Amino acid sequence: NDTTRTRTRTRTYCTMTGIRRSTTKRRRTAEFLILGGIGLLSNLTNSGVRCFAIGNNDKRHLQHQLNNNQPSTSALKRIRQENKSVNCNSYQSQSLINLNTVAKGITNSNGNCNGHDDSKYRHKGLQAKRQAGSEDDGFENIDTDDANAKENENENKDTKSGDRQLEQGLWPCMDKMDKELIKISLPVIGNYAIGPLIGAVDLFWVNRMGNALAVAGQSAANQVFSSAFWFVSFLPSVTATLVAKQHAEGNKEATQDAVCQALFVGFFIAMIGTPAMFFNSNGALSSVLQKGAPAMAYAKPYLMIRAFAFLPSLISLVGFSAFRGILDTKTPVKISAFANVFNAILDPILIFTLAMGVPGAAMATLAAEVISALIYLVLLRRRQLISWGKLVRPPSWASLEPLLKGGAALQLRNLSLNLTFLAVARVTQSIDQSGVAAAAHAMAIQTFQIGGIVLLAISTVAQIMVPNAMVERFDEASNTTVGGLKYAKATANRLMSWGFVLGCALGSLQILLLPAMFKATPLQEVRDAAKLPAVIASVLQIINGLVFIGEGIMIGTGSFLQLSLSTLTATMGCLWALWFFPPKVGLTGVWLGFGVFNMIRLAGVFIHQKINGPLSWRKIAAKVKAA
């Protein structure tokens, strides 16, 4: 009995277990079917509600969901004619909150609307239509208006144009930007090369007199005139930047004001500088000539005549900056070339034919400067860049403030640069009394300065291209919006890459020219002393390429004070290096000091472009967010 009872329990247990297991499977299957059915029903119900809302023209609901973007019946008919076959069952079972996405469905090649909420597709307006029903009662409230579609396309086009601006490559690739850069730069390089010829032509013909004292006197007077001109060296940089910005905005009145204000400041300075050099020529020349020096007899009359060229020279300087600001760099080259040819023709006539000697050279230079200034004034008036009334009317302090503040900041920079070069010259002369170090330094710096002309020209171009690129405007030729901070950033990056490429090219060229350069002197000790400094100078050209263009960008963005403080810091570092290195390694230490000077300036450029400058990405993002 006990055994039978146990078997019965086991059979019952197994039977119960089997039944329970079967019941569990059935329950799970039922739950699955119920939940799936509920989901399917919800899906179908959602789609049905959506079609019901659309089919019954629920204006209040759709108006809320489509953001008051109601279509026109005529637009609907036109779309229906263009899309004969459309699948109505394209709506996905999403919530009604995505009706805007559905209404902006994407039509495939067969005219079917997929209704996907995918940002990578372009929305062309509603293409989905119901298969049955009248034309007037189902879709006129969900069709996207053609005007809004065009507006979306225009926004996409503007966005794409901005993206195309940012797609400018970092490295030179001879695209439109590079061609424009070369087109502007070549005349500037030519103008910088022609500039020193005025003094060189005078020196050539005075040398033909065969009188060493005449040459010494003329050179001393030229040095005094150039030093006096240093006080207005800020005018071209600030003027070109202000003119470029106003010209890019299309503000002719403000462009005129910028040029006339610069000329007014130049007039004021000339009214002080000319009498000072004319009536105090002895005092001015005493800074370069010792009292009672024989060359004073030749230097004094030359300086007194040349003093009257102060104002014409300033007019030419401002005129050059104004044309540079409107991106016309060819006109100044033509004027400079004509003035130099005129000076070269007039020099021998006045010096030898009329027997005027050194004063004749000064008269020829004065005549060339006057003609250059007159040509600039005529062309500036013809281009409507100046107004005679504004030239004689003192500007207000508010209009003069940007020019004077920028000028004061740049004067601090110029003071730092002159202090650096003066310290370099003094340390070089003090290395030895034989003159070997000074001769080797002059040899090393010769090609260094030639390369500097090219980099300085590109820096000048950066001063006008960057402010021009910062102004956002509509270009009628390409029918797109150009300019803006992002485009200016792309322009600055391309300019910096050009600086690096040119620096590498000039440095390599300088190394290749070293054997030919060493042949310029027959002294072996000078060659030996110049070898290592010349190599250091070649390497520094790479840094110069980045520094010159970077500082040009700083001027273009109006960061005058930051540039001056960076240069002042670099000067302090250079003075320390000149105190530390030359006593240990001689002339090589001088060039190491140059390296410290340029490395600190490069750090200033990096800080400006990456951290706190107007074209740093952090500042650009902040301005875009604020806008």
Secondary structure, DSSP 4 states (H G I P E B T S, - for coil): -HHHHHHHHHHHHHHHHHHHHHHHHHHHHHHHHHHHHHHHHHHHHHHHHHHHHHHTT-HHHHHHHTTT----HHHHHHHHHH-----GGG--S--GGGHHHHHTPPB-TTS-B-----TTSPP-S-----SSS-SSSSSTTTSPPHHHHHHHHHHHHHHHHHHHHHT--SS--SSHHHHHHHHHHHHHHHHHHHTTHHHHHHHHHHHTTT-HHHHHHHHHHHHHHHHHHGGGTHHHHHHHHHHHHHHHTT-HHHHHHHHHHHHHHHHHHHHHHHHHHHHTHHHHHTTTS-TT-TTHHHHHHHHHHHGGGHHHHHHHHHHHHHHHHTT--HHHHHHHHHHHHHHHHHHHIIIIIS---HHHHHHHHHHHHHHHHHHHHHHHHHTT---HHHHHSPPPHHHHHHHHHHHHHHHHHHHHHHHHHHHHHHHHHHH-SSSHHHHHHHHHHHHHHHHHHHHHHHHHHHHHHHHHHHS-EEETTTTEEE-SHHHHHHHHHHHHHHHHHHHHHHHHHHHHTHHHHHTT---HHHHHHHHHHHHHHHHHHHHHHHHHHHHHHHHHTT-HHHHHHHHHHHHHHHHHHHHHSHHHHTHHHHHHHHHHHHHHHHHHHHHIIIIISTTSHHHHHHHHHH-
